[in-house]
Amino acid sequence: MNNNVVELPDLLPTKPEERVIGTTAYTLMILSMAITTSIFFLGWLSKILGLSLVETIVAATIGNCVVAFIMYLNGWVGAKYGIPFPVQLRYTFGYKGSLVPLIVRVIVSIFWYGVDGFIAAWAITEMAMLIAGVPVDVILTEGLKYTPITFILYLLFVWFVGYRRIQGIKWLDVIAGPLLLVFFVWFVWYLGGLEGLPGSWEQVYSNEGVGWLSGNFFLMVAVQTAWWGTIALNVSDICRYTKSEKSLIPGHILGLVIPQIIGTYLGYAATVLTGGVHSPIDIIAKFSPTPLLGIFGLIFATLATGSTNVTGDVPAATNGIIRIARLSWTKALTIATFLAWLVIGPYAIFCWEKSMDVANYLLLFNWYYSMWLGPIAGVMVVDFWILRRKRIILEELYNPSGIYRYSNGVNWVALGAFIAGVLGEYIISAAQGNLKWYYSIPVPGVELAWYYGFVISAIVMLVAGYLARDYVLPEQRYSVSA
């Protein structure tokens, strides 16, 4: 590494003594990231879209297997070289060009930090009201009025855990996700034997669905893909602390794919059994056999959502802000936490009666932001695994004037491939007459936007990369002049 270049300490490669996470701990980290309260909304959303249980499980399997594969490809770099996501982007997009995909990822991280945080605060509020002996009907109708207060307390808690960095994250992850999963498995089993509910097991396993080629089925595949398509980009922020890249395959299969499918099933079953009118948090508060069990369930929901924040959202947002603003970890974490509050906090204060609608609406946001993440993933995968053939010069990633400077710090081939993927999504959507508007912003209305963007950007990057090999692969020149 060049001695005359001053790099922020938080972006330097991890040292051997910092690689403290083995396969079991890594799997538990990914598990706790995946098992969050919001995961059960996937089953609820699938039922709202009219999918049968079989269609729901197939959509979850497709979406999460794709994500796990991309997580392995991108995470291998972090596990091998110990570099975080902002640095990983440099060899593909250039030292300065990396800011473009980095800003996209930071924005998405902050949104999820806020949305997941609001859901956790919602659980904290209902838990506190149960402890205080407030009637359940009052909790369901008035609880959101107090959530802005618990939202701030929750964000302070996540800030403290994030302040301890990966060590704090590791210990929280070991307990949070598994407890929530065990509780919800038991809870759905309990609901299935409860008399007087609007739904039944026969309705859960009904074969009536929307059809395998319907738009709603493809939409569910897209939502499942986009849910963790975020972490598929910056997974190096986590796995750079693993002892070996061998942890990735079992970690992603056992920690993400299987739990995500199970969580979707549980959310679907709970939704059907309770009539489809309550959120997963309200279901726990309303239908638990005793207030004490409801309290425990909401505690698990809070901890699991917190672990998702500190595992998936905090590292991406904080490391991105560190790179963009050149701040310390603590200052960047503080800014990310404040922005997460800004996403939904003010609205929840003045429009608390509509906060549930906002939470649901923001959950659909994952479909729309996926249009940006698919192209980034396509460029990253093709560049490293096919064009670069897993060869990078580590020390040059920290040299602003080095071989990854490209054209004034920007690799225009990679950036052009990314733009081509986004434009391709718009063209396909416009040709189908499916352009939609989201907060006055036009977005592609095609269900599989992530996949279209990934494929288009990957193909453009592959072709353009081969045609401009000398430009795209500066390592070849480095080997001659070094």
VEXDODO-876084 format. One record per residue (C-alpha): y, z, x. Coordinates in steps of 0.02 Angstrom, whole numbers, plus 50000, padded with zeros to 5 digits. Each point is the difference from the previous one (the first is absolute). Layout:
% VEXDODO-876084
YZX
...
END
This chain:
% VEXDODO-876084
500005000050000
501734995650067
500855015250073
501744993249966
499714999149812
500335015549897
498875000649847
500015012749861
498605012650035
499304998749824
499634981550025
499085001750166
498094997750005
499015015649962
499345009650149
498155004350017
500345018349957
500864994549839
498464990749937
499295014849906
499254991649846
498154995949996
499064989449872
499745014349877
501805005750005
500644982049988
498894996849849
500655015849918
501794994650036
499734983149917
499055008549858
501435011949966
501224985750008
499004990349871
499605014549885
501705003649928
500555003749823
500694982549980
498304992250034
499415005549828
501434989849927
499034984750058
498645003549873
501335003249868
500874983650042
498364990549995
499655006549826
501764995549944
499694982350064
498434999149892
498684999250138
498255006349972
499275012850118
498994986750093
501534989050021
500975015250060
498705004450132
499864982050062
501904998550015
500075016350096
498594994550116
500794983250041
501745006950028
499505014750107
498724990750106
501364987450046
501195014250044
498695009050104
499664984250099
501854997150036
500175018450046
498624997850129
500784984450076
501735007650014
499405017650038
498954994150147
501604996850097
500645017749973
498335007950042
499794989350156
501765000750072
500715015649918
501564991249937
500895003049833
500374986749871
501814996350055
499384996050176
498484990549936
501164987849913
500894995350162
498704988650075
499884990349836
501804999149938
500955003750161
500925015450058
501444997349876
499074989449873
498835014749966
501425008149904
499744988049853
498225005249951
500405017750054
501445001549876
498894993249862
498675013050038
501275014150012
500744995949829
498275000049920
499555016450087
501565008649937
499674994249822
498225006850005
500605015950084
501155002649851
498784994649864
498535010150065
501195014550030
500604999449820
498205000049937
499595015050111
501565009149939
499454996349822
498355008850037
500915014750080
501115001849846
498565000449877
499045011850114
501475012250005
500194999149812
498155003649975
500165015150114
501495005849898
498974998849841
501004986049920
499044991549857
499214983550048
500914990149866
501675006050070
499444995750177
499604982249950
501664997249912
501195010350108
499195000550173
500914984950071
501665008849968
499635011650147
499164987550114
501614995650095
499995017850068
498174999850054
500274982550071
501235006950127
498845014550043
498554988050022
500994988450115
500475015050108
498155004450012
499534982250054
501445000050124
499325015950079
498234993050014
500664983550067
501055009850125
498385005950079
499494981650013
498194994850005
499355017650035
500755006549838
499414984649908
498225001950064
499745017749935
500754996249830
498904984649981
498395009250037
500135010249839
501104991049875
499174983849948
498195006149991
500505014749890
500904988949876
498544987849994
498745013949969
501105007549866
500264983549908
498144995850006
499645016649917
501464998049880
499464983049935
498235006649978
500745014549903
501064988349892
498454989949960
499195015049917
501565006049910
499964997849811
501444993149900
500714988150132
500654983049941
498834990550117
498155000050044
498814994850139
499494985149894
501794993850008
500085003250187
498484988950032
500454986749871
499814982150062
501554994049908
501244993950130
501284986650037
498854987950092
499724996350184
501244985750008
501395008249900
501715003650069
499805018649970
498415000850104
500874991150145
501495011649976
498875015050021
499264992550159
501784997650063
500505017849956
498465007250086
500374989550155
501845004350005
499695018649973
499485002550181
500574983150064
501445010450064
498975010650120
499024984450051
501554994850099
500485016350085
498305008250016
500295000650188
501225014249968
498485010449953
498544993350100
500965000050166
499505018450003
498134996449982
498825002350145
499234982649978
500174984249897
498195003249946
500705012249871
500834986149901
498534992049909
499195015949932
501725007649972
500594985549891
498394997749902
499635018349968
501805005649994
500814985949900
498854987649914
498745011849922
501245013749949
501204987149929
498634992849890
499455017449945
501795005349965
500324984449897
498435003349899
500485018249969
501754995149946
499304986749884
498745012049922
501285014049978
501214987849919
498724993649875
499315017249958
501735007449965
500644985349898
501084991450131
501625009149955
500125012750142
500324998650186
498685007150120
501145015050031
500225003549815
498134998049975
499665013950126
501285011549921
499494996549820
498114998950008
499485012550135
498855013249923
501115014250063
501795000950066
499315006250167
498934984550024
501484989349950
501055008850133
498684996850133
499894981749950
501884997950012
500015008750170
498724987550063
501024985849926
501555006050091
499145002150168
499104983349988
501604990849959
500865009050143
498654994550120
500264982049944
501855001450034
499795007250173
498564988450048
500574983449928
501865000949962
500815012050123
499374991750162
500464982449942
501735004749938
500405011850144
499394988850141
500914985449921
501645009549991
499745005850180
499874981950055
501434993749892
501265014150030
499325006650166
499905017949940
498835014350038
498485003349890
500825015049916
501614990849957
499074984549940
498835010849894
501495008749922
500824983349955
498364993349927
499805015749895
501774998849931
499764981649957
498365004349913
500955012349892
501324986849965
498684988049931
499695010149843
500815017150018
501714996349923
499244990249856
498775014249965
501475012049987
501014990349872
498624990649909
498545012150012
499324994949830
499724982550068
499355005350170
498214996949946
500464982049957
500844998150169
498475006750090
498884987549911
501234986050032
500105004050184
498115000150011
500074981649948
501214997650144
498494998950116
499574983149926
501734993250036
500195006650176
498304992850045
500824982850007
500825005650164
498525009350074
498704986149982
500954987750111
500315013350133
498155004350004
499524981650014
501144997350149
499445015950090
498134996749981
500034981750054
501185003450145
499005014150080
498204995349961
500024981050007
501504994350102
500195014550119
498145004250001
500365018750011
500994998450162
501715008050016
500975006950149
500335018049952
501435003650120
500934984449943
500085006749823
501275012650064
501064987650097
501404992349894
500234986450131
498154997050029
498784986749943
500105005249817
501854996049993
499604982049943
501654992549937
501305013750020
498735012749942
499284990149854
498364990549986
500564986649878
498244993349976
499385016749931
501585003049900
499904982249930
498195002749949
500505015949909
501404991149909
498844985549957
498805012149916
501375007749893
500724983049953
498244993949958
499805014249876
501634995149915
499534981649995
498295003749923
500775011849874
501394987849953
498754985949978
499035010949879
501595005549911
499655018250042
501565005950093
500455017549943
501535011150023
499915017650070
501665009450009
500904983149991
498964993550148
498864984849972
498205003450052
498444989149993
499075003249838
498304994750069
498725013949996
499284996450173
501654998550093
499355010650146
498534988150025
501064984249985
501245006950126
498645005850119
499104983250002
501584989250012
500755010350141
498345000950091
499774981149995
501804996450053
499855012650142
498354992650057
500604981950001
501735003450070
499305012250126
498814987250072
501354986750005
501195011850090
498745009450107
501125001550152
501365007949894
498905011349893
498865006150140
501125005950143
498545009950072
499414983750078
501584998850104
499935018450041
498284998450079
500684986750118
501625008550050
499425018250002
END
